[in-house]
Amino acid sequence: MSKVSRGMKISLIFILNPHRIFLASAVWLSYFVYWLADKLDDFARWLENFANARFESWPLIGERMSDELNRYYADKRKEKSRRESEAIIPASQRSNQK
């Protein structure tokens, strides 16, 4: 009787091994995260298509948003570099100021 119960204990330990449970739950969690990322990607694609179709005339939503923002920041960089270049006084003018 003790050998049977010992064998049952060993088989229960083998079946209910915490490492196997952890690995199984980690695999299940990775499948769930992959499924969720896929659904969120589908939703983002749908939202982008909706925005492109609905707000085509408004450049701040949809495909043209990045183009508009790139143009805005390029203009800001040009303006900043223009102001910086105006602030630099050429050497010929520096000698005249003394």
Biopython code that builds the backbone (N, CA, C, O; Angstrom):
import numpy as np
from Bio.PDB.StructureBuilder import StructureBuilder

atoms = [
    (1, "MET", "N", (0.821, -1.202, 0.000)),
    (1, "MET", "CA", (0.000, 0.000, 0.000)),
    (1, "MET", "C", (0.859, 1.257, 0.000)),
    (1, "MET", "O", (0.545, 2.248, -0.659)),
    (2, "SER", "N", (1.946, 1.190, 0.754)),
    (2, "SER", "CA", (2.810, 2.362, 0.795)),
    (2, "SER", "C", (3.482, 2.592, -0.557)),
    (2, "SER", "O", (3.722, 3.736, -0.944)),
    (3, "LYS", "N", (3.789, 1.499, -1.286)),
    (3, "LYS", "CA", (4.397, 1.657, -2.602)),
    (3, "LYS", "C", (3.418, 2.287, -3.591)),
    (3, "LYS", "O", (3.823, 3.083, -4.438)),
    (4, "VAL", "N", (2.150, 1.944, -3.491)),
    (4, "VAL", "CA", (1.143, 2.518, -4.387)),
    (4, "VAL", "C", (0.970, 4.001, -4.092)),
    (4, "VAL", "O", (0.958, 4.830, -5.002)),
    (5, "SER", "N", (0.839, 4.316, -2.848)),
    (5, "SER", "CA", (0.653, 5.730, -2.525)),
    (5, "SER", "C", (1.908, 6.526, -2.871)),
    (5, "SER", "O", (1.822, 7.687, -3.272)),
    (6, "ARG", "N", (3.080, 5.897, -2.714)),
    (6, "ARG", "CA", (4.313, 6.579, -3.100)),
    (6, "ARG", "C", (4.332, 6.800, -4.611)),
    (6, "ARG", "O", (4.718, 7.873, -5.077)),
    (7, "GLY", "N", (3.925, 5.808, -5.365)),
    (7, "GLY", "CA", (3.858, 5.944, -6.817)),
    (7, "GLY", "C", (2.846, 6.992, -7.241)),
    (7, "GLY", "O", (3.076, 7.741, -8.190)),
    (8, "MET", "N", (1.727, 7.045, -6.538)),
    (8, "MET", "CA", (0.724, 8.069, -6.848)),
    (8, "MET", "C", (1.263, 9.456, -6.533)),
    (8, "MET", "O", (1.023, 10.407, -7.277)),
    (9, "LYS", "N", (1.999, 9.567, -5.419)),
    (9, "LYS", "CA", (2.592, 10.861, -5.079)),
    (9, "LYS", "C", (3.593, 11.287, -6.148)),
    (9, "LYS", "O", (3.625, 12.449, -6.554)),
    (10, "ILE", "N", (4.402, 10.344, -6.596)),
    (10, "ILE", "CA", (5.392, 10.667, -7.627)),
    (10, "ILE", "C", (4.693, 11.083, -8.920)),
    (10, "ILE", "O", (5.108, 12.042, -9.571)),
    (11, "SER", "N", (3.641, 10.367, -9.290)),
    (11, "SER", "CA", (2.933, 10.732, -10.523)),
    (11, "SER", "C", (2.229, 12.079, -10.379)),
    (11, "SER", "O", (2.185, 12.853, -11.335)),
    (12, "LEU", "N", (1.674, 12.375, -9.190)),
    (12, "LEU", "CA", (1.058, 13.689, -8.979)),
    (12, "LEU", "C", (2.094, 14.801, -9.042)),
    (12, "LEU", "O", (1.839, 15.863, -9.609)),
    (13, "ILE", "N", (3.259, 14.556, -8.461)),
    (13, "ILE", "CA", (4.319, 15.564, -8.540)),
    (13, "ILE", "C", (4.730, 15.768, -9.995)),
    (13, "ILE", "O", (4.980, 16.896, -10.419)),
    (14, "PHE", "N", (4.800, 14.679, -10.761)),
    (14, "PHE", "CA", (5.165, 14.795, -12.171)),
    (14, "PHE", "C", (4.093, 15.544, -12.956)),
    (14, "PHE", "O", (4.401, 16.394, -13.791)),
    (15, "ILE", "N", (2.821, 15.218, -12.678)),
    (15, "ILE", "CA", (1.722, 15.863, -13.408)),
    (15, "ILE", "C", (1.584, 17.325, -13.003)),
    (15, "ILE", "O", (1.411, 18.193, -13.859)),
    (16, "LEU", "N", (1.658, 17.601, -11.704)),
    (16, "LEU", "CA", (1.462, 18.961, -11.210)),
    (16, "LEU", "C", (2.787, 19.676, -10.975)),
    (16, "LEU", "O", (2.921, 20.459, -10.035)),
    (17, "ASN", "N", (3.745, 19.407, -11.817)),
    (17, "ASN", "CA", (5.052, 20.038, -11.697)),
    (17, "ASN", "C", (4.898, 21.552, -11.884)),
    (17, "ASN", "O", (4.353, 21.986, -12.899)),
    (18, "PRO", "N", (5.362, 22.355, -10.935)),
    (18, "PRO", "CA", (5.200, 23.811, -11.056)),
    (18, "PRO", "C", (5.885, 24.385, -12.294)),
    (18, "PRO", "O", (5.402, 25.358, -12.873)),
    (19, "HIS", "N", (6.995, 23.795, -12.700)),
    (19, "HIS", "CA", (7.666, 24.303, -13.886)),
    (19, "HIS", "C", (6.831, 24.077, -15.136)),
    (19, "HIS", "O", (6.774, 24.934, -16.018)),
    (20, "ARG", "N", (6.186, 22.923, -15.209)),
    (20, "ARG", "CA", (5.328, 22.656, -16.367)),
    (20, "ARG", "C", (4.139, 23.607, -16.371)),
    (20, "ARG", "O", (3.739, 24.108, -17.422)),
    (21, "ILE", "N", (3.574, 23.852, -15.186)),
    (21, "ILE", "CA", (2.440, 24.781, -15.099)),
    (21, "ILE", "C", (2.885, 26.182, -15.501)),
    (21, "ILE", "O", (2.181, 26.876, -16.233)),
    (22, "PHE", "N", (4.060, 26.596, -15.018)),
    (22, "PHE", "CA", (4.574, 27.921, -15.373)),
    (22, "PHE", "C", (4.812, 28.030, -16.878)),
    (22, "PHE", "O", (4.430, 29.022, -17.498)),
    (23, "LEU", "N", (5.439, 27.014, -17.462)),
    (23, "LEU", "CA", (5.707, 27.057, -18.900)),
    (23, "LEU", "C", (4.420, 27.053, -19.712)),
    (23, "LEU", "O", (4.304, 27.768, -20.708)),
    (24, "ALA", "N", (3.455, 26.247, -19.284)),
    (24, "ALA", "CA", (2.180, 26.211, -20.009)),
    (24, "ALA", "C", (1.478, 27.560, -19.928)),
    (24, "ALA", "O", (0.931, 28.035, -20.923)),
    (25, "SER", "N", (1.488, 28.180, -18.751)),
    (25, "SER", "CA", (0.832, 29.485, -18.628)),
    (25, "SER", "C", (1.606, 30.556, -19.395)),
    (25, "SER", "O", (0.997, 31.477, -19.941)),
    (26, "ALA", "N", (2.936, 30.453, -19.447)),
    (26, "ALA", "CA", (3.721, 31.417, -20.224)),
    (26, "ALA", "C", (3.431, 31.273, -21.714)),
    (26, "ALA", "O", (3.328, 32.271, -22.428)),
    (27, "VAL", "N", (3.301, 30.048, -22.178)),
    (27, "VAL", "CA", (2.973, 29.823, -23.591)),
    (27, "VAL", "C", (1.578, 30.348, -23.891)),
    (27, "VAL", "O", (1.362, 30.993, -24.917)),
    (28, "TRP", "N", (0.628, 30.075, -22.999)),
    (28, "TRP", "CA", (-0.736, 30.578, -23.198)),
    (28, "TRP", "C", (-0.747, 32.099, -23.200)),
    (28, "TRP", "O", (-1.433, 32.721, -24.011)),
    (29, "LEU", "N", (0.015, 32.696, -22.291)),
    (29, "LEU", "CA", (0.079, 34.156, -22.224)),
    (29, "LEU", "C", (0.697, 34.733, -23.496)),
    (29, "LEU", "O", (0.242, 35.767, -23.985)),
    (30, "SER", "N", (1.716, 34.089, -24.032)),
    (30, "SER", "CA", (2.323, 34.591, -25.267)),
    (30, "SER", "C", (1.343, 34.486, -26.437)),
    (30, "SER", "O", (1.287, 35.382, -27.280)),
    (31, "TYR", "N", (0.567, 33.393, -26.494)),
    (31, "TYR", "CA", (-0.464, 33.291, -27.533)),
    (31, "TYR", "C", (-1.501, 34.403, -27.383)),
    (31, "TYR", "O", (-1.934, 35.000, -28.368)),
    (32, "PHE", "N", (-1.891, 34.669, -26.141)),
    (32, "PHE", "CA", (-2.882, 35.718, -25.897)),
    (32, "PHE", "C", (-2.338, 37.087, -26.286)),
    (32, "PHE", "O", (-3.054, 37.880, -26.897)),
    (33, "VAL", "N", (-1.089, 37.378, -25.946)),
    (33, "VAL", "CA", (-0.485, 38.668, -26.294)),
    (33, "VAL", "C", (-0.377, 38.805, -27.810)),
    (33, "VAL", "O", (-0.640, 39.880, -28.350)),
    (34, "TYR", "N", (0.002, 37.738, -28.498)),
    (34, "TYR", "CA", (0.078, 37.769, -29.958)),
    (34, "TYR", "C", (-1.304, 38.015, -30.564)),
    (34, "TYR", "O", (-1.445, 38.808, -31.495)),
    (35, "TRP", "N", (-2.315, 37.339, -30.037)),
    (35, "TRP", "CA", (-3.682, 37.522, -30.532)),
    (35, "TRP", "C", (-4.143, 38.956, -30.291)),
    (35, "TRP", "O", (-4.747, 39.573, -31.169)),
    (36, "LEU", "N", (-3.858, 39.490, -29.093)),
    (36, "LEU", "CA", (-4.262, 40.853, -28.765)),
    (36, "LEU", "C", (-3.547, 41.866, -29.653)),
    (36, "LEU", "O", (-4.167, 42.824, -30.116)),
    (37, "ALA", "N", (-2.257, 41.670, -29.898)),
    (37, "ALA", "CA", (-1.513, 42.576, -30.775)),
    (37, "ALA", "C", (-2.073, 42.534, -32.190)),
    (37, "ALA", "O", (-2.146, 43.563, -32.861)),
    (38, "ASP", "N", (-2.463, 41.361, -32.643)),
    (38, "ASP", "CA", (-3.052, 41.225, -33.973)),
    (38, "ASP", "C", (-4.373, 41.986, -34.059)),
    (38, "ASP", "O", (-4.641, 42.673, -35.044)),
    (39, "LYS", "N", (-5.196, 41.858, -33.018)),
    (39, "LYS", "CA", (-6.479, 42.571, -33.015)),
    (39, "LYS", "C", (-6.267, 44.081, -32.943)),
    (39, "LYS", "O", (-6.971, 44.838, -33.611)),
    (40, "LEU", "N", (-5.303, 44.523, -32.139)),
    (40, "LEU", "CA", (-5.023, 45.957, -32.054)),
    (40, "LEU", "C", (-4.463, 46.487, -33.370)),
    (40, "LEU", "O", (-4.752, 47.620, -33.754)),
    (41, "ASP", "N", (-3.671, 45.682, -34.059)),
    (41, "ASP", "CA", (-3.155, 46.078, -35.364)),
    (41, "ASP", "C", (-4.290, 46.207, -36.371)),
    (41, "ASP", "O", (-4.320, 47.151, -37.161)),
    (42, "ASP", "N", (-5.224, 45.260, -36.344)),
    (42, "ASP", "CA", (-6.397, 45.353, -37.220)),
    (42, "ASP", "C", (-7.203, 46.608, -36.916)),
    (42, "ASP", "O", (-7.658, 47.297, -37.829)),
    (43, "PHE", "N", (-7.378, 46.903, -35.630)),
    (43, "PHE", "CA", (-8.139, 48.093, -35.248)),
    (43, "PHE", "C", (-7.416, 49.361, -35.689)),
    (43, "PHE", "O", (-8.053, 50.298, -36.169)),
    (44, "ALA", "N", (-6.092, 49.403, -35.532)),
    (44, "ALA", "CA", (-5.330, 50.584, -35.954)),
    (44, "ALA", "C", (-5.419, 50.774, -37.463)),
    (44, "ALA", "O", (-5.532, 51.901, -37.944)),
    (45, "ARG", "N", (-5.367, 49.675, -38.209)),
    (45, "ARG", "CA", (-5.494, 49.758, -39.666)),
    (45, "ARG", "C", (-6.889, 50.261, -40.049)),
    (45, "ARG", "O", (-7.029, 51.093, -40.946)),
    (46, "TRP", "N", (-7.913, 49.755, -39.369)),
    (46, "TRP", "CA", (-9.274, 50.215, -39.646)),
    (46, "TRP", "C", (-9.408, 51.692, -39.313)),
    (46, "TRP", "O", (-10.013, 52.449, -40.073)),
    (47, "LEU", "N", (-8.846, 52.108, -38.178)),
    (47, "LEU", "CA", (-8.939, 53.507, -37.768)),
    (47, "LEU", "C", (-8.221, 54.419, -38.755)),
    (47, "LEU", "O", (-8.713, 55.503, -39.069)),
    (48, "GLU", "N", (-7.066, 53.988, -39.246)),
    (48, "GLU", "CA", (-6.341, 54.790, -40.225)),
    (48, "GLU", "C", (-7.135, 54.906, -41.525)),
    (48, "GLU", "O", (-7.223, 55.990, -42.101)),
    (49, "ASN", "N", (-7.709, 53.805, -41.989)),
    (49, "ASN", "CA", (-8.519, 53.851, -43.213)),
    (49, "ASN", "C", (-9.746, 54.726, -43.024)),
    (49, "ASN", "O", (-10.121, 55.474, -43.927)),
    (50, "PHE", "N", (-10.374, 54.639, -41.854)),
    (50, "PHE", "CA", (-11.535, 55.472, -41.569)),
    (50, "PHE", "C", (-11.151, 56.942, -41.574)),
    (50, "PHE", "O", (-11.860, 57.776, -42.136)),
    (51, "ALA", "N", (-10.012, 57.257, -40.939)),
    (51, "ALA", "CA", (-9.575, 58.652, -40.886)),
    (51, "ALA", "C", (-9.217, 59.164, -42.275)),
    (51, "ALA", "O", (-9.519, 60.308, -42.613)),
    (52, "ASN", "N", (-8.580, 58.328, -43.074)),
    (52, "ASN", "CA", (-8.227, 58.759, -44.432)),
    (52, "ASN", "C", (-9.472, 59.015, -45.269)),
    (52, "ASN", "O", (-9.501, 59.959, -46.059)),
    (53, "ALA", "N", (-10.488, 58.197, -45.109)),
    (53, "ALA", "CA", (-11.707, 58.367, -45.900)),
    (53, "ALA", "C", (-12.561, 59.513, -45.369)),
    (53, "ALA", "O", (-13.118, 60.285, -46.149)),
    (54, "ARG", "N", (-12.667, 59.625, -44.056)),
    (54, "ARG", "CA", (-13.585, 60.602, -43.461)),
    (54, "ARG", "C", (-13.010, 62.012, -43.442)),
    (54, "ARG", "O", (-13.727, 62.982, -43.690)),
    (55, "PHE", "N", (-11.720, 62.129, -43.149)),
    (55, "PHE", "CA", (-11.122, 63.449, -42.960)),
    (55, "PHE", "C", (-10.106, 63.758, -44.046)),
    (55, "PHE", "O", (-9.029, 64.286, -43.770)),
    (56, "GLU", "N", (-10.454, 63.426, -45.286)),
    (56, "GLU", "CA", (-9.513, 63.622, -46.387)),
    (56, "GLU", "C", (-9.181, 65.096, -46.591)),
    (56, "GLU", "O", (-8.056, 65.430, -46.963)),
    (57, "SER", "N", (-10.135, 65.970, -46.353)),
    (57, "SER", "CA", (-9.885, 67.391, -46.575)),
    (57, "SER", "C", (-9.160, 68.047, -45.407)),
    (57, "SER", "O", (-8.696, 69.181, -45.531)),
    (58, "TRP", "N", (-9.054, 67.355, -44.277)),
    (58, "TRP", "CA", (-8.398, 67.940, -43.108)),
    (58, "TRP", "C", (-7.034, 67.287, -42.942)),
    (58, "TRP", "O", (-6.972, 66.103, -42.610)),
    (59, "PRO", "N", (-5.935, 68.013, -43.159)),
    (59, "PRO", "CA", (-4.619, 67.368, -43.222)),
    (59, "PRO", "C", (-4.059, 66.908, -41.880)),
    (59, "PRO", "O", (-3.022, 66.245, -41.858)),
    (60, "LEU", "N", (-4.698, 67.230, -40.772)),
    (60, "LEU", "CA", (-4.145, 66.835, -39.476)),
    (60, "LEU", "C", (-4.583, 65.450, -39.039)),
    (60, "LEU", "O", (-4.151, 64.971, -37.990)),
    (61, "ILE", "N", (-5.428, 64.800, -39.819)),
    (61, "ILE", "CA", (-5.812, 63.421, -39.519)),
    (61, "ILE", "C", (-5.674, 62.632, -40.804)),
    (61, "ILE", "O", (-6.088, 63.097, -41.867)),
    (62, "GLY", "N", (-5.109, 61.469, -40.721)),
    (62, "GLY", "CA", (-5.001, 60.617, -41.888)),
    (62, "GLY", "C", (-3.587, 60.548, -42.422)),
    (62, "GLY", "O", (-2.621, 60.817, -41.708)),
    (63, "GLU", "N", (-3.481, 60.181, -43.694)),
    (63, "GLU", "CA", (-2.178, 59.949, -44.314)),
    (63, "GLU", "C", (-1.326, 61.199, -44.360)),
    (63, "GLU", "O", (-0.114, 61.135, -44.158)),
    (64, "ARG", "N", (-1.945, 62.328, -44.623)),
    (64, "ARG", "CA", (-1.174, 63.548, -44.833)),
    (64, "ARG", "C", (-0.725, 64.199, -43.537)),
    (64, "ARG", "O", (-0.042, 65.222, -43.568)),
    (65, "MET", "N", (-1.096, 63.625, -42.394)),
    (65, "MET", "CA", (-0.714, 64.224, -41.123)),
    (65, "MET", "C", (0.804, 64.266, -40.976)),
    (65, "MET", "O", (1.355, 65.293, -40.582)),
    (66, "SER", "N", (1.479, 63.178, -41.283)),
    (66, "SER", "CA", (2.935, 63.155, -41.123)),
    (66, "SER", "C", (3.600, 64.117, -42.105)),
    (66, "SER", "O", (4.594, 64.757, -41.761)),
    (67, "ASP", "N", (3.064, 64.229, -43.329)),
    (67, "ASP", "CA", (3.631, 65.174, -44.290)),
    (67, "ASP", "C", (3.493, 66.604, -43.784)),
    (67, "ASP", "O", (4.423, 67.404, -43.886)),
    (68, "GLU", "N", (2.324, 66.914, -43.240)),
    (68, "GLU", "CA", (2.084, 68.260, -42.724)),
    (68, "GLU", "C", (3.000, 68.562, -41.538)),
    (68, "GLU", "O", (3.572, 69.649, -41.448)),
    (69, "LEU", "N", (3.133, 67.601, -40.639)),
    (69, "LEU", "CA", (4.016, 67.811, -39.482)),
    (69, "LEU", "C", (5.473, 67.920, -39.909)),
    (69, "LEU", "O", (6.207, 68.747, -39.368)),
    (70, "ASN", "N", (5.905, 67.111, -40.862)),
    (70, "ASN", "CA", (7.286, 67.209, -41.355)),
    (70, "ASN", "C", (7.548, 68.569, -41.981)),
    (70, "ASN", "O", (8.607, 69.160, -41.765)),
    (71, "ARG", "N", (6.599, 69.066, -42.749)),
    (71, "ARG", "CA", (6.742, 70.384, -43.366)),
    (71, "ARG", "C", (6.805, 71.472, -42.295)),
    (71, "ARG", "O", (7.606, 72.402, -42.399)),
    (72, "TYR", "N", (5.969, 71.358, -41.275)),
    (72, "TYR", "CA", (5.950, 72.346, -40.194)),
    (72, "TYR", "C", (7.294, 72.392, -39.468)),
    (72, "TYR", "O", (7.844, 73.470, -39.242)),
    (73, "TYR", "N", (7.821, 71.216, -39.103)),
    (73, "TYR", "CA", (9.091, 71.195, -38.378)),
    (73, "TYR", "C", (10.269, 71.578, -39.271)),
    (73, "TYR", "O", (11.249, 72.140, -38.782)),
    (74, "ALA", "N", (10.194, 71.288, -40.563)),
    (74, "ALA", "CA", (11.245, 71.728, -41.483)),
    (74, "ALA", "C", (11.247, 73.249, -41.580)),
    (74, "ALA", "O", (12.312, 73.866, -41.604)),
    (75, "ASP", "N", (10.064, 73.860, -41.635)),
    (75, "ASP", "CA", (9.980, 75.320, -41.655)),
    (75, "ASP", "C", (10.530, 75.919, -40.365)),
    (75, "ASP", "O", (11.219, 76.939, -40.394)),
    (76, "LYS", "N", (10.225, 75.284, -39.230)),
    (76, "LYS", "CA", (10.752, 75.789, -37.955)),
    (76, "LYS", "C", (12.273, 75.687, -37.914)),
    (76, "LYS", "O", (12.937, 76.597, -37.418)),
    (77, "ARG", "N", (12.837, 74.584, -38.431)),
    (77, "ARG", "CA", (14.299, 74.435, -38.460)),
    (77, "ARG", "C", (14.933, 75.490, -39.365)),
    (77, "ARG", "O", (15.971, 76.057, -39.022)),
    (78, "LYS", "N", (14.312, 75.758, -40.526)),
    (78, "LYS", "CA", (14.845, 76.774, -41.435)),
    (78, "LYS", "C", (14.821, 78.147, -40.777)),
    (78, "LYS", "O", (15.783, 78.908, -40.881)),
    (79, "GLU", "N", (13.718, 78.460, -40.101)),
    (79, "GLU", "CA", (13.603, 79.751, -39.425)),
    (79, "GLU", "C", (14.649, 79.885, -38.317)),
    (79, "GLU", "O", (15.248, 80.947, -38.153)),
    (80, "LYS", "N", (14.865, 78.818, -37.566)),
    (80, "LYS", "CA", (15.847, 78.852, -36.483)),
    (80, "LYS", "C", (17.258, 79.019, -37.037)),
    (80, "LYS", "O", (18.043, 79.805, -36.509)),
    (81, "SER", "N", (17.582, 78.284, -38.096)),
    (81, "SER", "CA", (18.924, 78.413, -38.677)),
    (81, "SER", "C", (19.113, 79.790, -39.308)),
    (81, "SER", "O", (20.219, 80.331, -39.286)),
    (82, "ARG", "N", (18.038, 80.368, -39.876)),
    (82, "ARG", "CA", (18.132, 81.715, -40.445)),
    (82, "ARG", "C", (18.422, 82.728, -39.349)),
    (82, "ARG", "O", (19.266, 83.608, -39.520)),
    (83, "ARG", "N", (17.711, 82.604, -38.204)),
    (83, "ARG", "CA", (17.954, 83.523, -37.091)),
    (83, "ARG", "C", (19.362, 83.361, -36.534)),
    (83, "ARG", "O", (20.009, 84.344, -36.172)),
    (84, "GLU", "N", (19.837, 82.116, -36.465)),
    (84, "GLU", "CA", (21.193, 81.889, -35.959)),
    (84, "GLU", "C", (22.237, 82.451, -36.914)),
    (84, "GLU", "O", (23.247, 82.998, -36.472)),
    (85, "SER", "N", (22.005, 82.324, -38.212)),
    (85, "SER", "CA", (22.974, 82.856, -39.170)),
    (85, "SER", "C", (22.965, 84.382, -39.168)),
    (85, "SER", "O", (24.000, 84.998, -39.423)),
    (86, "GLU", "N", (21.820, 85.006, -38.885)),
    (86, "GLU", "CA", (21.772, 86.462, -38.779)),
    (86, "GLU", "C", (22.487, 86.941, -37.526)),
    (86, "GLU", "O", (23.024, 88.049, -37.504)),
    (87, "ALA", "N", (22.500, 86.119, -36.484)),
    (87, "ALA", "CA", (23.144, 86.503, -35.233)),
    (87, "ALA", "C", (24.661, 86.456, -35.345)),
    (87, "ALA", "O", (25.352, 87.121, -34.573)),
    (88, "ILE", "N", (25.191, 85.687, -36.285)),
    (88, "ILE", "CA", (26.639, 85.618, -36.478)),
    (88, "ILE", "C", (27.069, 86.836, -37.290)),
    (88, "ILE", "O", (26.597, 87.055, -38.406)),
    (89, "ILE", "N", (27.954, 87.605, -36.723)),
    (89, "ILE", "CA", (28.423, 88.823, -37.393)),
    (89, "ILE", "C", (29.701, 88.484, -38.151)),
    (89, "ILE", "O", (30.631, 87.926, -37.570)),
    (90, "PRO", "N", (29.760, 88.810, -39.431)),
    (90, "PRO", "CA", (30.979, 88.537, -40.192)),
    (90, "PRO", "C", (32.184, 89.286, -39.611)),
    (90, "PRO", "O", (32.028, 90.301, -38.931)),
    (91, "ALA", "N", (33.380, 88.772, -39.887)),
    (91, "ALA", "CA", (34.605, 89.357, -39.328)),
    (91, "ALA", "C", (34.809, 90.789, -39.812)),
    (91, "ALA", "O", (35.300, 91.627, -39.056)),
    (92, "SER", "N", (34.445, 91.083, -41.050)),
    (92, "SER", "CA", (34.636, 92.444, -41.574)),
    (92, "SER", "C", (33.774, 93.446, -40.819)),
    (92, "SER", "O", (34.204, 94.576, -40.590)),
    (93, "GLN", "N", (32.579, 93.057, -40.433)),
    (93, "GLN", "CA", (31.705, 93.963, -39.681)),
    (93, "GLN", "C", (32.136, 94.071, -38.228)),
    (93, "GLN", "O", (31.920, 95.106, -37.598)),
    (94, "ARG", "N", (32.746, 93.014, -37.679)),
    (94, "ARG", "CA", (33.199, 93.058, -36.288)),
    (94, "ARG", "C", (34.312, 94.088, -36.117)),
    (94, "ARG", "O", (34.341, 94.798, -35.112)),
    (95, "SER", "N", (35.216, 94.180, -37.069)),
    (95, "SER", "CA", (36.313, 95.146, -36.949)),
    (95, "SER", "C", (35.786, 96.569, -37.079)),
    (95, "SER", "O", (36.360, 97.492, -36.500)),
    (96, "ASN", "N", (34.708, 96.761, -37.827)),
    (96, "ASN", "CA", (34.125, 98.098, -37.978)),
    (96, "ASN", "C", (33.392, 98.542, -36.725)),
    (96, "ASN", "O", (33.266, 99.741, -36.477)),
    (97, "GLN", "N", (32.906, 97.594, -35.926)),
    (97, "GLN", "CA", (32.139, 97.953, -34.734)),
    (97, "GLN", "C", (33.023, 98.467, -33.611)),
    (97, "GLN", "O", (32.533, 99.179, -32.735)),
    (98, "LYS", "N", (34.303, 98.134, -33.605)),
    (98, "LYS", "CA", (35.193, 98.539, -32.508)),
    (98, "LYS", "C", (35.467, 99.975, -32.498)),
    (98, "LYS", "O", (36.199, 100.458, -31.634)),
]
sb = StructureBuilder()
sb.init_structure("model")
sb.init_model(0)
sb.init_chain("A")
sb.init_seg("    ")
for serial, (resi, resn, name, xyz) in enumerate(atoms, 1):
    if name == "N":
        sb.init_residue(resn, " ", resi, " ")
    sb.init_atom(name, np.array(xyz, "f"), 0.0, 1.0, " ", f" {name:<3s}", serial, name[0])
structure = sb.get_structure()
